Amino acid sequence: MAKTNSRKPVRFVYKRSSLMLKCVLLVTIVLSVVALTAIRVRIVQCREQTDATRALAAQQEQRRQELQQHLADKDTVQGIKNIAEEELDLVDPDSQFFGAP
């Protein structure tokens, strides 16, 4: 003899929620939207700051390379002449300058 499943179907009964519950849900949703908007604004600010920091890092890397080249050139005769002309405003004694009166 086979057993038959004699379970009754489940019936959901929906009750109307109270006005207080609706208000709490509405406030929760509004606060969640406000919080998500504030987080989105902060993410945009952080991205802008990151981009600015990366640009500054690129500038500093370029400056570092220039300084390394400057240090490498300081031991050569031409490097010493360049330093004397550019930084100290000195002139090679063998140079001739022609200027208009």
C-alpha positions in Angstrom: 0.0 0.0 0.0 1.5 3.3 -1.0 1.5 6.3 1.3 -0.1 9.4 0.0 1.1 12.8 1.0 -1.7 14.3 2.9 -0.1 17.6 3.6 -2.2 20.6 3.3 -1.0 23.4 1.2 0.6 26.3 3.0 -1.4 29.5 2.9 0.3 32.8 3.6 -1.8 35.4 5.3 -0.7 39.0 4.8 -1.5 41.4 7.5 -1.5 45.1 6.9 1.6 46.7 8.4 1.3 49.5 10.8 2.0 53.1 9.9 4.9 53.1 12.3 6.6 50.2 10.4 6.1 52.0 7.1 7.7 55.2 8.5 10.6 53.2 9.9 11.1 51.5 6.5 10.9 54.8 4.6 13.4 56.5 7.0 15.7 53.5 6.6 15.6 53.7 2.8 16.1 57.5 2.8 19.1 57.2 5.1 20.6 54.4 3.1 20.3 56.5 -0.1 21.9 59.5 1.6 24.7 57.3 3.0 25.3 55.7 -0.4 25.4 59.2 -2.0 27.9 60.4 0.6 30.1 57.4 -0.1 29.9 58.0 -3.8 31.0 61.6 -3.3 33.9 60.4 -1.1 35.0 57.9 -3.7 35.1 60.6 -6.4 37.1 62.8 -4.1 39.6 60.0 -3.4 40.0 59.3 -7.1 40.7 63.0 -7.8 43.2 63.0 -5.0 44.8 59.8 -6.3 45.1 61.3 -9.8 46.7 64.5 -8.4 49.1 62.4 -6.3 50.1 60.3 -9.3 50.7 63.5 -11.4 52.9 64.9 -8.6 54.8 61.6 -8.4 55.4 61.7 -12.1 56.8 65.2 -11.8 59.0 64.2 -9.0 60.3 61.2 -10.9 61.2 63.5 -13.8 62.9 65.9 -11.5 64.8 63.0 -9.8 66.0 61.8 -13.2 67.2 65.3 -14.1 69.1 65.6 -10.8 70.7 62.2 -11.4 71.8 63.3 -14.8 73.1 66.5 -13.3 75.1 64.5 -10.7 76.5 62.3 -13.4 77.6 65.3 -15.5 79.2 67.1 -12.6 82.4 65.1 -12.9 82.9 66.0 -16.6 84.5 69.2 -17.9 81.4 70.0 -19.9 79.3 69.4 -16.9 81.4 71.8 -14.8 81.1 74.4 -17.5 77.4 74.0 -17.7 77.1 74.4 -13.9 79.3 77.5 -14.0 77.2 79.1 -16.8 73.7 78.1 -15.7 73.9 78.3 -11.9 76.7 80.7 -11.2 76.4 83.0 -14.3 80.1 82.6 -15.0 81.5 82.8 -18.5 84.3 80.9 -20.2 87.3 83.3 -20.5 87.8 82.3 -24.1 84.2 83.3 -25.1 83.6 86.4 -27.1 80.3 88.3 -26.8 79.0 90.8 -29.3 76.3 93.1 -28.1 74.4 96.0 -29.5 75.0 99.4 -27.9 
